[in-house]
Amino acid sequence: MKLSLAWLGDYVDLPDDGREVADRLTAAGLAVEEIVDYDGDTLFDVDVTTNRPDCMNHLGLAREVAVLLDQPLRRPSTEPVSVHRGPGQPVEVVIEDREGCPRYVALGVRGVKVGPSPAWLVRRLESVGVRPINNIVDVTNYVLWETGQPLHAFDRKTLRGGKIIVRSGGAGETLVTLDGERRELDVETLVIADADRAIALAGIMGGAATEVTDATVDVLIESAHFDRSRVRRGARRLGLSTDASHRFERGSDPLGCLEAAVRAARLMVELAGGEVVAPAVDECHTDSMGLGRPAELDLERLNRFAGAQIPPADVERWLEGLGFEPERVGGILGVKIPSWRHFDFEPDESGRVEPADLYEEAMRIYGFERIASTLPALGEPDSGSSASYKLRQRVRSLLAAAGLSEAISFSFHAAADSRRWPALASQGKPLALANPISQQYAEMRRSLLTGLVETARYNQRRGADRIRFFELGSVFPGGQAEEVERVALVAGGGSGMPWDREPEFDLFDLKGVVEALAAAFGLALAARPAALSGLIAETSCELFAGGELVGHLGQIDDPALPYPLFAAELRTDLFQAAPAVVQVELPSRHPAIAMDLTLTHSVETSWREISEAVSAEGASDLSEFRLKDRYQGEGVPEGAVNTTIHFLYRAEDRSLTQEEVNRGHGVLSERLRSRFERPVNA
Amino acid sequence: MADPPPDEIAEHLTLFEREASEVADRAAWDGLRVRWIGRKRGLVRSLLARLKDVPPQERRDYGQAVNRLKETVEARLAEVDRELASQERGAARQAAAVDVTLPGRRPSLGTIHPVNRVIHEVVEIFIGLGCSVAEGPEVESDYYNFEALNFPPNHPARDTQDTLFLEDGRLLRTHTSPVQIRTMLERKPPIRVICPGRVYRHDNDLRHSPMFHQIECLAVAEGITFGDLKGTLEAFIQRLFSAETGVRLRPSHFPFTEPSAEVDITCPFCGGDGCRVCSRSGWMEILGAGMVDPRVLRGVGIDPAVYSGFAFGLGIDRVAMIRYGIPNIRMLFENDQRLLRQVTG
């Protein structure tokens, strides 16, 4: 919001350097974001927070400046210059909706001559970004920018039936506003009406039919207080925001109406001639608003809250300047909340003003920068647990160490994506957004793979010869199910350069990372073949831990990919933190004897069957066995595969001899051969 | 049988010397050794075997001569063995020679996303300051996201243009502050938590992403002061950026804190002198802070007359952008590996 330094100077003496004023205002919560030279004047671009509508004008900001610089505030004169005391106001004001409009002041000025405003007024309005129109309308805008009270001027002769009625809009009722738009009204919208029709949107914009024109002779000034949320709802519904609605929405000064109307009338007579019709009509029902609420500021508590020693006399002087009318009794300052700050001091249920709201006043004028920095005097660390965070961080470290880079994708996807990837839990109705950014982001994701596979494709399109990604985040199964955390992996490709000795990534590279990850968190995975959406059925499987489905993996089913990609997704809720005590198995002091066995068997026979058979044999002194290699090709019959198993024999208590190992291994080999080495087509 | 001529030993010695000088490899050396000192048919052995045929008066001299021959042969063989071994080591070294300027094969390490990297840094700082980590759901109710945080029913932040709502009436949290409410409802003071997480706004343009990350700190206990807020902020910011970083608090307004402050730091790019990044101001607005509003405390059953607290929230994405020189928030979520893989260490 742009405000003029010269204009501020009407109400308070300013130092030569505007920057000093700007710095003090910024330090007191009225951030001057930019200082602009404007035709000999200086403009402050002030970021006024929503709770300070009283500073969205020059007089209000000058009040702050006066306190900050310890200078007196000069208020503009509101004494009318020429008063007509005839038969009184030519209108009757009826407020039907007192909640929507607690106060309505109507003040006439008759016999004006509408014309252009003088240069000084035009200049001031233009400096704050207001377009000059004519001397009457310009005065209403000037007073708004001076005092913060939005005003409206009607051409009195256009009002029908001598009445101003504040009421709700009727169904089907319309109004052409000053901007020429025909507006549909409804009961939610508060309107100003005459005896026949709506003539203005209360607190938002006047109507075209009653606007002041060059032909206007008699003017009726409206200076009212409208309810904040009522104006807000109306403005939002109509998609309108004006200088008036901006202020009413944030809360105008309910006690400032009359003064502003008189100020405007005085200026109109000065600039356009004519005379004020006195006294004003003042329909005032602000008693129930609880204005001027009393409150107490405990100076000792203030200092304890701030962690500072703020001199009581200073606090008293600042609050006086800000309009709180403080009275000091011992260590307590009794204050009254100024009507222009009414909405910034919302009381608790018992009607008591929050002490912190008053502490803030003292602290912001004192200056946050003067409060000494300390650390909380708390001996013990917090009693909460950071275990789940640490577990997640460990997942990240492990996967990064395994060569994968972490991606972060948006948590939403298109409706069509909701069943693209396999489910890991029962899924309800997808969580759809009521106001999505776009249809591409219509629902909450149910799988991390949607985003991660798109990330992989994005990188492939940009020429990546290898993809290594993981993501850790929440998915939203939908229905009544709560969001759950998953980890997903997508990888494929390789550098393809012999020097790198890096074979092209395949399904078992991925499975190995997944198994290592699960093992790090105490889970042993068993893979069961399963046809899963989005994955090539011949490659895909579900992963179980202790009988529970915890994940799946497979090759992504997309012939358009430049090289195969492999994907996995895992639940992390069963991941266990490492136990506090882990007992290691001490390495044997006796040497092991290694033996190999190659079985030529049907491709239909799974490694799982073979490995279970080896385990079931319970060969003596067999300490471990591993898959050494698989081979298909020359020398191996069609439909068969060579599986070479590496066995390690070791005894705990002695060194084995080759002869005894040969005997045992021979028996084991025979049994495995006779079980698995059947002729393929027999 | 004739007596062995006394000079036969000398001839053997000469013969051996000649043969030894011709040894070129390990096989030849082996042959030489077997021929001369082999246990079964070695020449030395057969010379000794003839000792019984030598006349008794010559035996002593003969035996000594053969023994000298044996010693000489053994010593010479050992010498040749050393020469051979040295040659062999040299050959092995030759075979191992490489061009050490060829590139090493680096283990292909992955990376943690810049945003999570910064989150972790911040969390570690606060764990060091005695905080624990608290987390909460991303899908929230109006109560936790707004009502309990003292957002009036008609507050602009509740408008549909800012909040992403679900069709079932819930919403995507617009900040991590609901975690503060959940923590205060679960536990009694003293509380010191750090709450990282994803948040959402109905914003999608070059400078805004509908999803981003925040981290909030909440401390509630008896006697917490505004000075404690300042001190904690300074300790945190100076650890995250540098010990020289200046911190400035400007009064501001948030529904859930009173008083509230915008926190600026001296621009990390120019150190406060003013540059393009900070619009020549020397300052960069980085987080929002304040003393927990008494209405918020009362709402979760904590008596503001006894307890006080502070809270502050930081946009992580922005810090990551500053830290890694990423000009556009949207680049953080494009996940281009060429960018992500640079963020290591």
Interface residues (C-beta under 8 A of the other chain):
Chain A: T26 A27 A28 G29 A31 T49 T50 N51 R52 R228 S229 R232 R233 R236 R304 F305 A306 G307 A308 E346 D348 E354 P355 A356 D357 Y359 E360 M363 R364 F368 E369 I371 A372 S373 T374 L375 P376 A377 L378 E380 P381 D382 S383 G384 S385 S386 S388 Y389 K390 Q393 R396 S397 L399 A400 A401 A402 G403 L404 S405 E406 A407 I408 S409 F410 S411 F412 L431 A432 L433 A434 N435 P436 I437 S438 Y441 M444 T455 Y458 N459 R462 A464 I467 R468 F469 F470 G473 S474 F476 E482 E483 W499 D500 R501 E502
Chain B: P103 R105 P107 S108 L109 G110 T111 I112 H113 V115 N116 H120 V123 I127 L129 G130 C131 S132 V133 A134 E135 P137 E138 V139 P152 P153 N154 P156 D159 T160 L164 F165 L166 E167 D168 L172 T183 R187 P190 I191 R192 V193 P196 R198 Y200 H202 N204 P210 M211 A219 A221 G223 I224 T225 F226 G227 D228 K230 G231 T232 E234 A235 R248 L249 R250 P251 S252 H253 E258 P259 A261 E262 M291 D293 P294 R295 R298 P304 S308 L332 F333 E334 N335 D336 Q337 R338 L340 R341
